[in-house]
């Protein structure tokens, strides 16, 4: 009689153990537990990334749980855009406090954006970027690499093989990155203002009609030979208005192809020397472009183009060698001062309108055939946020 309770206890224990194993097998979800040092070969877990929001460049690995839309909101279906993903150490994680929000740069949205790739949810992704707040939440911004699984191939790397061109800028942020990029692109080969005509016929060529150029604000394809001063001719638009710094058409900023574009004459006149901002009245000739008394909003298809040209000018011209010191600010109505705004809006446009094939073509042509320097923000649009945010 004394041995009976012991057998019962053993039986209950065994039944409890089996039940625990069954329940555990039903509720198991993949998790990442191994801590790393933040390198590409030993990435941080998401929990490490959350605990180390120090604006340092690190690699983080986690499972895609959805798209963040606010500091405490991650949607898991009907994704509104391709701009961001949330990662967690467990594929089924629902607590946003255990997630890190990743800002997806334009060059990676075609593969890693959830609106375009809703099936990415639950996939393991490895991201390299700066550990800093995004949506006022633990985040990874200014991403330089994204991979699926434990390895894989980064999506849509910069199409131009720039080799070691940007080596001296690696690992830098803020003013240090701006200075490094300036030194890389400084002292370019300058051309005359007359030579800009022929250069634009090459840089702005319509890929579908070699006899035409594409006009910046209207998007119209027009004969290369119809340049001049007539109402429907095209002329040379200074995207960084030449009166902002009063550099005119002198060799250097006045003839720098990285911000000169073929533009309809009368539309060029309408834009004048206005700063850039959202809003205003739609231009009757260039639909999709808006203006008011102190600002110009270009059509959506070239908002990013305009922003990246302005970023280039603010880095290329720093006041050395007798050149103007051009800078962005968050104002409009800058007049003849060497400033252009609004910086906050231009940064938004950089994200909103990703780099396209025409921009890449221009960058390559200017580098190979004319100035022998590149626009870093076409090769690496993420640099803008690293410098100015």
C-alpha angles and dihedrals in degrees: 000000000000093000096055098080091052092056091049092051091051091049093050090048093051092047091050091049093051091047091051091051092049093049091046092053091051096050100039117128126178114268137184113222107154112103119223138191095247096257124128091255094044107030126191119256115239091256089055091049091052091051094048106052092154101131090251124142108254141153117241129188126199147127121279108246101172143290122306114226099167139008093277101020127090117171119211101194140021089040111206098211147345095253103103146016133194122226130198137175090244123053092221097045115141102172108098089204087070094050134085118215116226122203105218111215120222094256092061102039096092090065105023103034112106097216088060094034110031090161089068090084109112093021121128111243133184116210131186116201146106117304102231140126118290121180083002086293134104104289153161115233138174090033117202100182140020127185136173121234121351093320131350133137123299113249120250102342117195103297095219115079099231093173111192094344094117099033095114090055096055116122095008127123139185118355092355091059092045090052093047092051091047090055091049097051099032124110096031123175106273126216132199123260090246090055090056090076094064092038092056090051085062103036096043098039117146105246089212096049118031091196093063142062126217113239114227106227101027098037087220119153108226137173114275090227096059095083119129141078103305120120094255097032122105125241142176113289119199101213088193093054107241092226089063094087094004095247095141117187097320118138109275116036091009093059102028107134093205089078103025116097138175107256138172108265098233093042089051087053091049091053091046110157097327120148119237125263141129123274143027134110121327114254109247094218100035105045114206093032118104134191143176133179095295110020148044127213114199123212116281095253093064103031091104092044090056093046094051092049090053091047089053093052092048090055101037097051112054102151099267126126091025092298125133120264103237119193139170122236135176096254138092126211091053091155114183095344113114092253137101129191167243097040094175091055093046090053089052091050090051089060096038097054112039124210111280136200094264092056091049090049092051092048092051094046093049091048098045103035110023127011102012092220130099137223101245092201092063092051092040112017089173089070089077094066091042090057104035108026 
